[in-house]
Amino acid sequence: MSSFCDQCGSLLEVGDHVRCAARQRLEPPRFCPECARRMVVQVTPAGWTARCSRHGERRG
Protein backbone atom coordinates (compact mmCIF):
# COMPACT_ATOMS: atom_id res chain seq x y z
CA MET A 1 0.00 0.00 0.00
CA SER A 2 1.35 3.41 -0.98
CA SER A 3 1.70 6.32 1.38
CA PHE A 4 1.07 9.87 0.26
CA CYS A 5 2.30 13.21 1.57
CA ASP A 6 -0.46 14.90 3.58
CA GLN A 7 0.70 18.36 2.43
CA CYS A 8 1.15 18.00 -1.36
CA GLY A 9 -0.61 14.69 -2.12
CA SER A 10 2.34 13.12 -3.97
CA LEU A 11 3.78 9.68 -3.25
CA LEU A 12 6.29 9.88 -0.39
CA GLU A 13 8.80 7.86 -2.40
CA VAL A 14 8.75 10.40 -5.25
CA GLY A 15 10.45 13.76 -4.96
CA ASP A 16 11.79 15.81 -2.11
CA HIS A 17 9.35 16.65 0.67
CA VAL A 18 11.54 19.06 2.66
CA ARG A 19 9.11 21.98 2.20
CA CYS A 20 6.19 19.70 3.06
CA ALA A 21 7.89 18.64 6.30
CA ALA A 22 8.33 22.30 7.26
CA ARG A 23 4.64 23.01 6.53
CA GLN A 24 3.54 19.97 8.60
CA ARG A 25 4.78 21.69 11.75
CA LEU A 26 2.54 24.72 11.13
CA GLU A 27 -0.46 23.55 9.11
CA PRO A 28 -3.03 20.75 9.29
CA PRO A 29 -2.91 18.01 6.64
CA ARG A 30 -4.53 18.84 3.31
CA PHE A 31 -4.45 15.42 1.63
CA CYS A 32 -5.30 11.96 2.98
CA PRO A 33 -2.04 10.01 3.51
CA GLU A 34 -3.84 6.78 2.57
CA CYS A 35 -5.51 7.73 -0.73
CA ALA A 36 -4.28 11.28 -1.59
CA ARG A 37 -7.83 12.68 -1.73
CA ARG A 38 -8.19 16.32 -0.77
CA MET A 39 -9.58 16.52 2.76
CA VAL A 40 -12.11 18.95 4.24
CA VAL A 41 -10.16 20.91 6.86
CA GLN A 42 -11.56 23.06 9.65
CA VAL A 43 -9.27 25.13 11.85
CA THR A 44 -10.49 26.42 15.22
CA PRO A 45 -8.71 28.14 18.12
CA ALA A 46 -8.65 24.77 19.91
CA GLY A 47 -7.10 22.78 17.02
CA TRP A 48 -8.11 21.35 13.66
CA THR A 49 -10.06 18.51 12.05
CA ALA A 50 -9.42 17.03 8.62
CA ARG A 51 -11.94 14.64 7.07
CA CYS A 52 -11.39 12.21 4.18
CA SER A 53 -14.57 10.94 2.54
CA ARG A 54 -13.16 7.39 2.56
CA HIS A 55 -10.90 7.16 5.61
CA GLY A 56 -12.60 9.31 8.21
CA GLU A 57 -11.44 12.13 10.45
CA ARG A 58 -8.11 13.19 11.91
CA ARG A 59 -7.70 15.72 14.71
CA GLY A 60 -4.88 17.84 15.95
C-alpha positions as CSV (number, residue, x, y, z in Angstrom):
1,M,0.0,0.0,0.0
2,S,1.4,3.4,-1.0
3,S,1.7,6.3,1.4
4,F,1.1,9.9,0.3
5,C,2.3,13.2,1.6
6,D,-0.5,14.9,3.6
7,Q,0.7,18.4,2.4
8,C,1.2,18.0,-1.4
9,G,-0.6,14.7,-2.1
10,S,2.3,13.1,-4.0
11,L,3.8,9.7,-3.3
12,L,6.3,9.9,-0.4
13,E,8.8,7.9,-2.4
14,V,8.8,10.4,-5.3
15,G,10.4,13.8,-5.0
16,D,11.8,15.8,-2.1
17,H,9.3,16.7,0.7
18,V,11.5,19.1,2.7
19,R,9.1,22.0,2.2
20,C,6.2,19.7,3.1
21,A,7.9,18.6,6.3
22,A,8.3,22.3,7.3
23,R,4.6,23.0,6.5
24,Q,3.5,20.0,8.6
25,R,4.8,21.7,11.7
26,L,2.5,24.7,11.1
27,E,-0.5,23.5,9.1
28,P,-3.0,20.8,9.3
29,P,-2.9,18.0,6.6
30,R,-4.5,18.8,3.3
31,F,-4.5,15.4,1.6
32,C,-5.3,12.0,3.0
33,P,-2.0,10.0,3.5
34,E,-3.8,6.8,2.6
35,C,-5.5,7.7,-0.7
36,A,-4.3,11.3,-1.6
37,R,-7.8,12.7,-1.7
38,R,-8.2,16.3,-0.8
39,M,-9.6,16.5,2.8
40,V,-12.1,18.9,4.2
41,V,-10.2,20.9,6.9
42,Q,-11.6,23.1,9.6
43,V,-9.3,25.1,11.9
44,T,-10.5,26.4,15.2
45,P,-8.7,28.1,18.1
46,A,-8.7,24.8,19.9
47,G,-7.1,22.8,17.0
48,W,-8.1,21.3,13.7
49,T,-10.1,18.5,12.1
50,A,-9.4,17.0,8.6
51,R,-11.9,14.6,7.1
52,C,-11.4,12.2,4.2
53,S,-14.6,10.9,2.5
54,R,-13.2,7.4,2.6
55,H,-10.9,7.2,5.6
56,G,-12.6,9.3,8.2
57,E,-11.4,12.1,10.4
58,R,-8.1,13.2,11.9
59,R,-7.7,15.7,14.7
60,G,-4.9,17.8,15.9
